[in-house]
Amino acid sequence: MSEPRNILVTSALPYANGQLHLGHMMEQIQTDIWVRFQKSMGHNCYYVCADDTHGTAVMLRAEKEGMTAEQWIEKMHADHLADAQGFLIGHDNYYSTHSPENKALSELIYGRLKENGHIQVKTIRQLYDPVKEMFLADRFVKGTCPKCKAEDQYGDACEVCSATYEPNELIDPKSAYSGATPIEKDSEHYFFDLPQFQDFLQEWTRSGTLQDSVANKLSEWLDSGLKAWDISRDAPYFGFEIPGTTGKYFYVWLDAPIGYMASFKNLCDRTEGLKFDDYWAKDSKAELYHFIGKDIINFHALFWPATLSSANFKTPDGVFAHGYITVNGEKMSKSRGTFIQASSYLKHLNPEYLRYYYAAKLGSGVEDIDLNLEDFAQRVNTDLVNKVVNIASRCAGFVKKAGGQLSANVAEPEMLKEFIAAGSTISNLFEKREYSKAVRETIALADKANEYIQAKAPWAMAKEEGKAQEVLDVCSMGIHLFRLIAIYLGPILPELNGKVCSFLNVNSLNFTDRETVLTEHSINKFKPLLTRIEMTQIEQLIDASKADAAIESGKKPEAKAEKKPEPKAKKADKPSTNDGTIEFDDFATVDLRVAKVIAADHVEGADKLLQLQLDVGNGETRQVFSGIKSHYQPEDLVGKNLVLVYNLKPRKMRFGMSEGMVLAAGEGKDLWILEGNSEIPPGTKVS
């Protein structure tokens, strides 16, 4: 292996005026996957982030909540950090821009800009709210875009055509605070002389640091000529006062990206051997990457590199922009319940499911992605539960029955080499941030592994005399393939990766471990790794999101209308038969299918239950808890075909989710499970 790379990665700083939603989490998940991949490859990779805490919006939100700005941002920091940790985001440091490190670095950088002749002082006419008696920050003026004439646009940039402009250039501007028409007043402001960096930025934006589409977009601004950048705001304002002034504060977009440096400085001060200058000095050989949304590209790819260049710091090696997220094909909507807060999601669904779905959609471009909630459930259930986890659940029981140790033989050495070699392709895709392609390659391997196990049918071999070693060889091979798939999904599914480590009795499952083969290796008892998503969970999430939106707007959440029972049929409609019979249509609603037992075990703490893993066809597995412990030993059931009530609503039990019911005859001491012919394929309907 080559020398480890030194890499510093950031994602855009969430603004501290509200809760995080699934759009915020898309960016942090995208970043975290790339960081975890780099660490899995053995590189020295650090991920820092922080809350963006300054500005008028935060000041006014704190006032609305009856708090000081400092109290409010402290609350937001705790909430944002909890959300990030809930989604398994592995920040090496999550900090705040309202910090002594950020203040010191902002003043240092400003001092260098001033010394280098890149600061201008000019008197400008600025929009002023006569009702609130304050100057209006760009984002608190709304009006019609002067370029494309789109209505309801902010005072700094148009969300429709991406044009940038001054607030007083808006057509028919209004104060977002009071709705009043702003007046113009004179104020002395401080400007960064961005036009001096025209040539530098022309070259830097075409250096490969940006995606081509982003560089093309920036060329429009560069070709039209850069303007000096206003870096000051007037009191009242929550932020850092500009040295040598009174009532003048650094504009939030000056000190916010410096927050990347401040967060890393704080980490360095707490980490032995980690040095700030090794990553931020102008001649640093370390790599620096920013993950951001496409709406803030001008700040990160024009203002920020020019500021760093003037202040004699390293400029980014890559600025990776991404698109927006839609839900069910539309912009996130509070009324529809699709404006989903991160904390609400975490109360209803496994965070790894969303990590996987985002990864399955994300590429290296800036295209928007859609979170289709039905597709989300289906893809997670099919790919992760029915395909990936299915491999281990089909093989683990046979290995345990053979003593719990993997075979000394590798049943299919060429196949194993193919799976190991696939790691090079997959790692290259992760490096290029082509996550969706990496997922497709990995799920294709899961399909091959399942096809192999299905073709070998160890449950059938286990019934044949003298086949015990061959069964162990085949199932050990299945475990080897499963292990590699878990490695390749590790950056996306870190919690599952940890569970697989416990199951396989290993310390790590990194990309650097993929050539290791666990022959004659003892594994632990297999436990269910993931459960299926039910649409009822998604429905509950949408209802909760509607309630969140109502509370935020100050309204009382609407009570969910109770479903009235269907009126009973009149005698004239359907004769009553008190003879215990049912109509054919009643019977037809029950979906009975043949299911093959691929693993069975005792349930710790349960006197009557056995835990069954069932193959129900088409690569799908189901977990069922059945009260047959006093009548059957687990090992006697493996390989049998049973009859499963397939469409029975899953039942959450103390031991896990039971996804159906197997049929049995008799009761009490005399009970027999109903078996199907061993040659009937799993999934065949019983009618």
For each residue, the residues with C-beta under 8 A, 3 or more apart:
1: 42 512
2:
3:
4: 42 43 44
5: 38 43 44 45 287
6: 43 44 278 279 285 286 287
7: 38 43 44 45 46 286 287 288 289
8: 45 46 48 264 279 286 287 288 289
9: 31 34 35 38 45 46 47 48 289 290 291
10: 31 47 48 49 260 263 289 290 291
11: 27 28 30 31 47 49 290 291 292
12: 27 290 291 292 293 296
13: 49 50 51 52 97 256 259 260
14: 20 24 49 51 52 80
15: 18 51 52 55 57 58
16: 51 52 53 58 72 73 76 77 80 96
17: 55 57 58 61 76
18: 15 61 76
19: 79 83 341 342 343
20: 14 24 25 79 80 83 84 341 342 343
21: 24 25 332 339 340 341 342
22: 25 26 325 327 332 340 341 342 345 354 371
23: 26 27 324 325 332
24: 14 20 21 27 28 83 342
25: 20 21 22 28 29 83 87 342 345 354
26: 22 23 29 30 322 325 358 362 369
27: 11 12 23 24 30 31 291 292 293 322
28: 11 24 25 31 32 49 84 87 89
29: 25 26 32 33 87 89 354 355 358 359
30: 11 26 27 33 34 291 322 358 362 433 435
31: 9 10 11 27 28 34 35 47 89 291
32: 28 29 35 36 47 88 89 90
33: 29 30 36 37 355 359 430 435 491 492
34: 9 30 31 37 38 291 430 433 491
35: 9 31 32 38 39 45 47 90
36: 32 33 39 40 90 490 491 494
37: 33 34 40 41 427 430 431 491 511
38: 5 7 9 34 35 41 43 45
39: 35 36 42 43 45 510
40: 36 37 487 490 491 510 511 512
41: 37 38 427 510 511 512
42: 1 4 39 510 511 512
43: 4 5 6 7 38 39
44: 4 5 6 7
45: 5 7 8 9 35 38 39
46: 7 8 9 92 93 264 267 274
47: 9 10 11 31 32 35 90 91 92
48: 8 9 10 91 92 93 94 95 260 263 264 267
49: 10 11 13 14 28 84 91 93 94 95 263
50: 13 94 95 96 97 99 259 260 262 263
51: 13 14 15 16 73 76 77 80 94 95 96 97
52: 13 14 15 16 55 97 252 256 259
53: 16 58 69 73 76 96 97 98 238
54: 58 97 98 237 238 239 240 249 250 252 255 256
55: 15 17 52 58 59 137 237 238 239 252
56: 59 60 134 137 140 233 236 237 238
57: 15 17 60 61 137 139 140
58: 15 16 17 53 54 55 61 62 69 72 73 238
59: 55 56 62 63 69 236 237 238
60: 56 57 63 64 177
61: 17 18 57 58 64 65 72
62: 58 59 65 67 68 69 71 72 73 238
63: 59 60 66 67
64: 60 61
65: 61 62 72
66: 63
67: 62 63 71 72 75
68: 62 71 72
69: 53 58 59 62 72 73 238
70: 73 74 98
71: 62 67 68 74 75
72: 16 58 61 62 65 67 68 69 75 76
73: 16 51 53 58 62 69 70 76 77 96 98
74: 70 71 77 78
75: 67 71 72 78 79
76: 16 17 18 51 53 72 73 79 80
77: 16 51 73 74 80 81 94 96
78: 74 75 81 82
79: 19 20 75 76 82 83 343
80: 14 16 20 51 76 77 83 84 94
81: 77 78 84 85 94
82: 78 79 85 86 343
83: 19 20 24 25 79 80 86 87 342 343 346
84: 20 28 49 80 81 87 89 91 94
85: 81 82 88 89
86: 82 83 342 343 346 351
87: 25 28 29 83 84 342 346 351 354 355
88: 32 85 351 352 355 494 495
89: 28 29 31 32 84 85
90: 32 35 36 47 494
91: 47 48 49 84 94
92: 46 47 48 267
93: 46 48 49 263 264 266 267
94: 48 49 50 51 77 80 81 84 91 263
95: 48 49 50 51 99 101 259 262 263 266
96: 16 50 51 53 73 77 99 102 259
97: 13 50 51 52 53 54 102 255 256 258 259 262
98: 53 54 70 73 102
99: 50 95 96 102 103 259 262 266
100: 103 104
101: 95 104 105 261 262 263 265 266 269
102: 96 97 98 99 105 106 240 255 258 259 261 262
103: 99 100 106 107 240
104: 100 101 107 108
105: 101 102 108 109 258 261 262 265
106: 102 103 109 110 240 250 254 255 258
107: 103 104 110 111 240 243
108: 104 105 111 112 311
109: 105 106 112 113 258 307 311 313
110: 106 107 113 114 119 231 242 243 250 254
111: 107 108 114 115 243
112: 108 109 115 116 310 311 312
113: 109 110 116 118 119 192 307 310 311
114: 110 111 117 118 119
115: 111 112
116: 112 113 310
117: 114 193
118: 113 114 192 193 196 310
119: 110 113 114 190 191 192 193
120: 190 191 193 228
121: 188 189 190 191
122: 188 189 191 228
123: 186 187 188 189
124: 186 187 188 189 230
125: 168 184 185 186 187
126: 135 136 167 168 184 185 186 187 189 234
127: 135 136 141 155 167 168 173 175 182 183 184
128: 133 134 135 136 182 183 184 185
129: 132 133 134 135 136 175 177 178 180 182
130: 133 180 182 183
131: 175 177 178 180
132: 129 175 177 178 180
133: 128 129 130
134: 56 128 129 177 234 236
135: 126 127 128 129 185 187 233 234
136: 126 127 128 129 140 141 155 167 175 176 177 182
137: 55 56 57 140 141 155 233
138: 141 154 155 156 167
139: 57 154 155 156 176
140: 56 57 136 137 155 175 176 177
141: 127 136 137 138 154 155 167 170 173 174 175 176 182
142: 152 153 154 155 170 173 174 176
143: 151 152 153 155 170 171 172 173 174
144: 149 150 151 152 153 170 171 172
145: 148 149 150 151 153 158 160 161 163 165 170 171
146: 149 163 165 169 170 171
147: 158 161 163 165
148: 145 158 160 161 163
149: 144 145 146 171
150: 144 145 153 158 159 160 161
151: 143 144 145
152: 142 143 144
153: 142 143 144 145 150 157 158 159 160 170
154: 138 139 141 142 157 158 159
155: 127 136 137 138 139 140 141 142 143 166 167 170 173
156: 138 139 164 165 167
157: 153 154 162 163 164 165 295 298
158: 145 147 148 150 153 154 161 162 163 164 165
159: 150 153 154 162 295
160: 145 148 150 153
161: 145 147 148 150 158
162: 157 158 159 217
163: 145 146 147 148 157 158
164: 156 157 158 221 298
165: 145 146 147 156 157 158 169 170
166: 155 169
167: 126 127 136 138 141 155 156 170 173
168: 125 126 127 173 184
169: 146 165 166
170: 141 142 143 144 145 146 153 155 165 167 173
171: 143 144 145 146 149
172: 143 144
173: 127 141 142 143 155 167 168 170 181 182
174: 141 142 143 179 180 181 182
175: 127 129 131 132 136 140 141 178 179 180 181 182
176: 136 139 140 141 142
177: 60 129 131 132 134 136 140
178: 129 131 132 175
179: 174 175
180: 129 130 131 132 174 175
181: 173 174 175
182: 127 128 129 130 136 141 173 174 175
183: 127 128 130
184: 125 126 127 128 168
185: 125 126 128 135
186: 123 124 125 126
187: 123 124 125 126 135 234
188: 121 122 123 124 248
189: 121 122 123 124 126 230 232 248
190: 119 120 121 230 231 232 242 245 248
191: 119 120 121 122 228 229 230 231 232
192: 113 118 119 228 229 231 254 303 306 307
193: 117 118 119 120 196 228
194: 197 226 227 228 229 302 303 306
195: 198 225 226 227 228
196: 118 193
197: 194 200 201 226 306 309 310
198: 195 201 202 222 225 226
199: 202 203
200: 197 203 204 305 306 309
201: 197 198 204 205 218 222 226 302 305 306
202: 198 199 205 206 222
203: 199 200 206 207
204: 200 201 207 209 305 315
205: 201 202 209 210 215 218 219 222 301 302
206: 202 203 215
207: 203 204
208:
209: 204 205 301 315 316 317 318 319
210: 205 214 215 218 301 318 319 321
211: 214 215 320 321 364 365 366
212: 215 216
213: 216 217 365 366
214: 210 211 217 218 294 297 301 319 321 366
215: 205 206 210 211 212 218 219
216: 212 213 219 220
217: 162 213 214 220 221 297
218: 201 205 210 214 215 221 222 297 298 301 302
219: 205 215 216 222 223
220: 216 217 223 224
221: 164 217 218 224 226 298 302
222: 198 201 202 205 218 219 225 226
223: 219 220
224: 220 221
225: 195 198 222
226: 194 195 197 198 201 221 222 302
227: 194 195
228: 120 122 191 192 193 194 195
229: 191 192 194 303
230: 124 189 190 191 251
231: 110 190 191 192 250 251 253 254
232: 189 190 191 242 245 248 249 250 251
233: 56 135 137 237 239 248 249 250 251 252
234: 126 134 135 187 237 247 248 249
235: 247 248 249
236: 56 59 134
237: 54 55 56 59 233 234 249
238: 53 54 55 56 58 59 62 69
239: 54 55 233 249 250 251 252 255
240: 54 102 103 106 107 249 250 255
241: 245 246 247 248 249 250
242: 110 190 232 245 248 249 250
243: 107 110 111
244:
245: 190 232 241 242 248
246: 241
247: 234 235 241
248: 188 189 190 232 233 234 235 241 242 245
249: 54 232 233 234 235 237 239 240 241 242
250: 54 106 110 231 232 233 239 240 241 242 254 255
251: 230 231 232 233 239 254 255
252: 52 54 55 233 239 255 256
253: 231 256 257 299 303
254: 106 110 192 231 250 251 258 307
255: 54 97 102 106 239 240 250 251 252 258 259
256: 13 52 54 97 252 253 259
257: 253 260 299 300 304 307
258: 97 102 105 106 109 254 255 261 262
259: 13 50 52 95 96 97 99 102 255 256 262 263
260: 10 13 48 50 257 263 264 290
261: 101 102 105 258 264 265 276 280 313
262: 50 95 97 99 101 102 105 258 259 265 266
263: 10 48 49 50 93 94 95 101 259 260 266 267
264: 8 46 48 93 260 261 267 268 276 279 280
265: 101 105 261 262 268 269 276
266: 93 95 99 101 262 263 269 270
267: 46 48 92 93 263 264 270 271 274
268: 264 265 271 274 275 276
269: 101 265 266
270: 266 267
271: 267 268 274
272:
273:
274: 46 267 268 271 278
275: 268 278 279
276: 261 264 265 268 279 280
277: 280 281 284
278: 6 274 275 281 284 286
279: 6 8 264 275 276 284 286 288 314
280: 261 264 276 277 284 288 313 314
281: 277 278 284 313 314
282: 312 313 314
283: 314
284: 277 278 279 280 281 288 314
285: 6
286: 6 7 8 278 279 314
287: 5 6 7 8 317 318
288: 7 8 279 280 284 314 315 316 317 318
289: 7 8 9 10 316 317 318 319 320
290: 9 10 11 12 260 300 316 318 319 320
291: 9 10 11 12 27 30 31 34 320 322
292: 11 12 27 296 297 300 319 320 321 322
293: 12 27 296 321 322 323 324
294: 214 297 321 322 323 324 366
295: 157 159 324
296: 12 292 293 299 300
297: 214 217 218 292 294 300 301 319 321
298: 157 164 218 221 301 302 303
299: 253 257 296 302 303 304
300: 257 290 292 296 297 303 304 316 319
301: 205 209 210 214 218 297 298 304 305 319
302: 194 201 205 218 221 226 298 299 305 306
303: 192 194 229 253 298 299 300 306 307
304: 257 299 300 301 307 308 316
305: 200 201 204 301 302 308 309 315 316
306: 192 194 197 200 201 302 303 309 310
307: 109 113 192 254 257 303 304 310 311
308: 304 305 311 313 314 315
309: 197 200 305 306 312 313 315
310: 112 113 116 118 197 306 307
311: 108 109 112 113 307 308
312: 112 282 309
313: 109 261 280 281 282 308 309
314: 279 280 281 282 283 284 286 288 308
315: 204 209 288 305 308 309
316: 209 288 289 290 300 304 305 319
317: 209 287 288 289
318: 209 210 287 288 289 290
319: 209 210 214 289 290 292 297 300 301 316
320: 211 289 290 291 292 364 433
321: 210 211 214 292 293 294 297 366
322: 26 27 30 291 292 293 294 362 366
323: 293 294 365 366 367 368 369
324: 23 293 294 295 368
325: 22 23 26 332 368 369 370 371
326: 329 330 331 332 368 369 370 371
327: 22 330 332 333 336 338 339 340 370 371 372 373
328: 336 338 370 371 372 373
329: 326 370 372
330: 326 327 333 336 338
331: 326
332: 21 22 23 325 326 327 338 339 340
333: 327 330 336 337 338 339
334: 337 339 545 546 549 552 553
335: 546 549
336: 327 328 330 333 339 542 546
337: 333 334 340 541 542 543 544 545 546 549
338: 327 328 330 332 333 373 542 545
339: 21 327 332 333 334 336 545 549
340: 21 22 327 332 337 344 345 541 542 545
341: 19 20 21 22 344 345 545 548
342: 19 20 21 22 24 25 83 86 87 345 346
343: 19 20 79 82 83 86 346 347
344: 340 341 347 348 541 544 545 548
345: 22 25 340 341 342 348 349 351 354 541
346: 83 86 87 342 343 349 351
347: 343 344 541 544
348: 344 345 537 538 540 541 544
349: 345 346 353 354 533 537 538 541
350: 353 530 531
351: 86 87 88 345 346 354 355 495
352: 88 355 356 492 493 494 495 496 530
353: 349 350 356 357 376 380 384 533
354: 22 25 29 87 345 349 351 357 358 376
355: 29 33 87 88 351 352 358 359 492 493
356: 352 353 359 360 379 380 383 384 439 489 492 493
357: 353 354 360 361 371 376 379 380
358: 26 29 30 354 355 361 362 369 371 435
359: 29 33 355 356 362 435 436 438 439 492
360: 356 357 379 383 435 436 439
361: 357 358 369 370 436
362: 26 30 322 358 359 369 433 435 436
363: 367 433 434 435 436 437
364: 211 320 432 433 434
365: 211 213 323
366: 211 213 214 294 321 322 323
367: 323 363
368: 323 324 325 326
369: 26 323 325 326 358 361 362
370: 325 326 327 328 329 361
371: 22 325 326 327 328 357 358 376
372: 327 328 329 375 376
373: 327 328 338 376 377 538 542
374: 377 378 535
375: 372 378 379
376: 353 354 357 371 372 373 379 380 533 538
377: 373 374 380 381 533 534 535 538
378: 374 375 381 382
379: 356 357 360 375 376 382 383
380: 353 356 357 376 377 383 384 385 532 533
381: 377 378 384 385 386 532 533
382: 378 379 385 386 387 619 620
383: 356 360 379 380 386 387 388 439 443 446
384: 353 356 380 381 387 388 389 493 496 530
385: 380 381 382 388 389 390 530 531 532 620 621
386: 381 382 383 389 390 618 619 620 621
387: 382 383 384 390 391 443 446 447 450 619
388: 383 384 385 391 443 446 482 485 486 489
389: 384 385 386 392 393 528 529 530 621
390: 385 386 387 393 394 450 615 619 620 621
391: 387 388 394 395 446 449 450 453 478 479 481 482 485
392: 389 395 396 478 479 482 500 503 526 529
393: 389 390 396 397 526 528 598 599 613 621
394: 390 391 450 453 458 475 478 598 599 613 615 621
395: 391 392 398 399 453 458 474 475 476 478 479 482
396: 392 393 399 400 475 479 503 523 525 526 599
397: 393 400 401 526 598 599 600 601 613 634 638
398: 395 401 402 458 459 462 471 472 475 638
399: 395 396 402 404 405 406 472 475 476 479 523
400: 396 397 403 404 525 526
401: 397 398 635 638
402: 398 399 405 468 471 472 475
403: 400
404: 399 400 522 523 524
405: 399 402 520 521 522 523
406: 399 472 476 479 480 518 519 520 521 522 523
407: 410 411 469 472 473 476 477 519 520
408: 519 520
409: 469 473 476 519
410: 407 413 416 476 477 480 517 519
411: 407 473 474 476 477
412: 415 416 452 477
413: 410 416 417
414: 417 418
415: 412 418 419 448 452 477 481
416: 410 412 413 419 420 477 480 481 517
417: 413 414 420 421
418: 414 415 421 422
419: 415 416 422 423 445 449 480 481 484 485
420: 416 417 423 484 514 515
421: 417 418 424 425
422: 418 419 425 426 441 445 484 488
423: 419 420 426 427 484 487 488 511 514
424: 421 427 428
425: 421 422 428 429 441
426: 422 423 429 430 438 441 442 488
427: 37 41 423 424 430 431 511
428: 424 425 431 432
429: 425 426 432 434 435 437 438 441
430: 33 34 37 426 427 433 434 435 438 491
431: 37 427 428
432: 364 428 429
433: 30 34 320 362 363 364 430
434: 363 364 429 430 437 438
435: 30 33 358 359 360 362 363 429 430 438 439 492
436: 359 360 361 362 363 439 440
437: 363 429 434 440 441
438: 359 426 429 430 434 435 441 442 488
439: 356 359 360 383 435 436 442 443 489 492
440: 436 437 443 444
441: 422 425 426 429 437 438 444 445 488
442: 426 438 439 445 446 485 488 489
443: 383 387 388 439 440 446 447
444: 440 441 447 448
445: 419 422 441 442 448 449 481 484 485 488
446: 383 387 388 391 442 443 449 450 485
447: 387 443 444 450 451 619
448: 415 444 445 451 452 481
449: 391 419 445 446 452 453 478 481 482 485
450: 387 390 391 394 446 447 453 454 619
451: 447 448 454 455
452: 412 415 448 449 455 456 477 478 481
453: 391 394 395 449 450 456 457 458 474 475 478
454: 450 451 457
455: 451 452
456: 452 453 461 474
457: 453 454 460 461
458: 394 395 398 453 461 462 471 474 475
459: 398 462 463 596 597 598 638 639
460: 457 463 464 639 678
461: 456 457 458 464 467 470 471 474
462: 398 458 459 467 468 471 638 639
463: 459 460 639 678
464: 460 461 467
465:
466:
467: 461 462 464 470 471
468: 402 462 471 472
469: 407 409 472 473
470: 461 467 473 474
471: 398 402 458 461 462 467 468 474 475
472: 398 399 402 406 407 468 469 475 476
473: 407 409 411 469 470 476 477
474: 395 411 453 456 458 461 470 471 477 478
475: 394 395 396 398 399 402 453 458 471 472 478 479
476: 395 399 406 407 409 410 411 472 473 479 480 519
477: 407 410 411 412 415 416 452 473 474 480 481
478: 391 392 394 395 449 452 453 474 475 481 482
479: 391 392 395 396 399 406 475 476 482 483 504 518 523
480: 406 410 416 419 476 477 483 484 517 518
481: 391 415 416 419 445 448 449 452 477 478 484 485
482: 388 391 392 395 449 478 479 485 486 500
483: 479 480 486 487 500 504 509 518
484: 419 420 422 423 445 480 481 487 488 514
485: 388 391 419 442 445 446 449 481 482 488 489
486: 388 482 483 489 490 496 497 500 509
487: 40 423 483 484 490 497 509 510 511 513 514
488: 422 423 426 438 441 442 445 484 485 511
489: 356 388 439 442 485 486 492 493 496 497
490: 36 40 486 487 493 494 497 509 510 511
491: 33 34 36 37 40 430 494
492: 33 352 355 356 359 435 439 489
493: 352 355 356 384 489 490 496 497
494: 36 88 90 352 490 491 497 498
495: 88 351 352 498 499
496: 352 384 486 489 493 499 500 529 530
497: 486 487 489 490 493 494 500 501 509
498: 494 495 501 502
499: 495 496 502 503 527 529
500: 392 482 483 486 496 497 503 504 509 529
501: 497 498 504 506 507 508 509
502: 498 499 505 524
503: 392 396 499 500 523 524 525 526 527 529
504: 479 483 500 501 509 518 521 523 524
505: 502 521 522 523 524
506: 501 509 513 518
507: 501
508: 501 513
509: 483 486 487 490 497 500 501 504 506 513
510: 39 40 41 42 487 490 513 514
511: 37 40 41 42 423 427 487 488 490 514
512: 1 40 41 42
513: 487 506 508 509 510 516
514: 420 423 484 487 510 511
515: 420
516: 513
517: 410 416 480
518: 406 479 480 483 504 506 521 523
519: 406 407 408 409 410 476
520: 405 406 407 408
521: 405 406 504 505 518
522: 404 405 406 505
523: 396 399 404 405 406 479 503 504 505 518 526
524: 404 502 503 504 505
525: 396 400 503 601
526: 392 393 396 397 400 503 523 599 601
527: 499 503
528: 389 393 531 613 623 656
529: 389 392 496 499 500 503
530: 350 352 384 385 389 496
531: 350 385 528 623 656 657
532: 380 381 385 650 657 659
533: 349 353 376 377 380 381 537 538
534: 377 537 538 650
535: 374 377 538 539
536: 539 540
537: 348 349 533 534 540 541
538: 348 349 373 376 377 533 534 535 541 542
539: 535 536 542 543
540: 348 536 537 543 544
541: 337 340 344 345 347 348 349 537 538 544 545
542: 336 337 338 340 373 538 539 545 546
543: 337 539 540 546 547 560
544: 337 344 347 348 540 541 547 548
545: 334 337 338 339 340 341 344 541 542 548 549
546: 334 335 336 337 542 543 549 550 557 558
547: 543 544 550 551 557
548: 341 344 544 545 551 552
549: 334 335 337 339 545 546 552 553
550: 546 547 553 555 556 557 558
551: 547 548 554 555 557
552: 334 548 549
553: 334 549 550
554: 551
555: 550 551
556: 550
557: 546 547 550 551
558: 546 550
559:
560: 543
561:
562:
563:
564:
565:
566:
567:
568:
569: 573 574
570: 573 574
571: 574 575 576
572:
573: 569 570
574: 569 570 571
575: 571
576: 571
577: 581
578:
579:
580:
581: 577
582: 586 587
583: 586 587
584: 587 588
585: 588 589
586: 582 583 589
587: 582 583 584 590
588: 584 585
589: 585 586 647
590: 587 645 647
591: 645 646 647 685
592: 643 644 645 646 663 685 686 687
593: 616 617 643 644 646 682 683 684 685 686
594: 617 641 642 643 644 676 680 681 682 683 684 686
595: 614 615 616 622 641 642 643 644 646 660 662 682 683
596: 459 614 615 639 640 641 642 682
597: 459 600 612 613 614 615 637 638 639 640 641 642
598: 393 394 397 459 613 614 615 621 638
599: 393 394 396 397 526 612 613 638
600: 397 597 610 611 612 613 634 635 637 638
601: 397 525 526 610 611 634
602: 606 610 611 629 634
603: 606 609 610 611 625 629 655
604: 655
605: 654 655
606: 602 603 609 625 629 655
607: 629
608: 627 628 629 630
609: 603 606 625 626 627 629 655
610: 600 601 602 603 625 626 628 629 632 634 637
611: 600 601 602 603 623 624 625 655 656
612: 597 599 600 623 624 625 626 637 642 662
613: 393 394 397 528 597 598 599 600 621 622 623
614: 595 596 597 598 621 622 623 624 642 644 660 662 682
615: 390 394 595 596 597 598 620 621 682 683
616: 593 595 620 621 622 644 646 682 683
617: 593 594 620 681 682 683 684
618: 386 683
619: 382 386 387 390 447 450
620: 382 385 386 390 615 616 617 683
621: 385 386 389 390 393 394 598 613 614 615 616
622: 595 613 614 616 644 659 660
623: 528 531 611 612 613 614 656 657 658 659
624: 611 612 614 644 658 659 660 661 662
625: 603 606 609 610 611 612 653 655 656 658
626: 609 610 612 661 662 664 673
627: 608 609
628: 608 610 631 632 662 664 671 673
629: 602 603 606 607 608 609 610 632
630: 608
631: 628 671 672 673
632: 610 628 629 636 637 673
633: 636 637
634: 397 600 601 602 610 637 638
635: 401 600 638
636: 632 633
637: 597 600 610 612 632 633 634 640 642 673
638: 397 398 401 459 462 597 598 599 600 634 635
639: 459 460 462 463 596 597 678
640: 596 597 637 673 675 678
641: 594 595 596 597 675 676 677 678 680 682
642: 594 595 596 597 612 614 637 662 663 673 674 675 676
643: 592 593 594 595 662 663 674 675 676 686
644: 592 593 594 595 614 616 622 624 660 661 662 663
645: 590 591 592 648 660 661 662 663
646: 591 592 593 595 616 660
647: 589 590 591
648: 645 651 660 661
649:
650: 532 534 657 658 659 660
651: 648 657 658
652: 656 657 658
653: 625 656 657 658
654: 605
655: 603 604 605 606 609 611 625
656: 528 531 611 623 625 652 653
657: 531 532 623 650 651 652 653
658: 623 624 625 650 651 652 653 661
659: 532 622 623 624 650
660: 595 614 622 624 644 645 646 648 650
661: 624 626 644 645 648 658
662: 595 612 614 624 626 628 642 643 644 645 673 674
663: 592 642 643 644 645 673 674
664: 626 628 671 672 673 674
665: 671 672 674
666: 670 671 672
667: 670 671
668: 671
669:
670: 666 667
671: 628 631 664 665 666 667 668
672: 631 664 665 666
673: 626 628 631 632 637 640 642 662 663 664
674: 642 643 662 663 664 665
675: 640 641 642 643
676: 594 641 642 643 680 684 686
677: 641 680
678: 460 463 639 640 641
679:
680: 594 641 676 677 684
681: 594 617 684
682: 593 594 595 596 614 615 616 617 641
683: 593 594 595 615 616 617 618 620
684: 593 594 617 676 680 681
685: 591 592 593
686: 592 593 594 643 676
687: 592
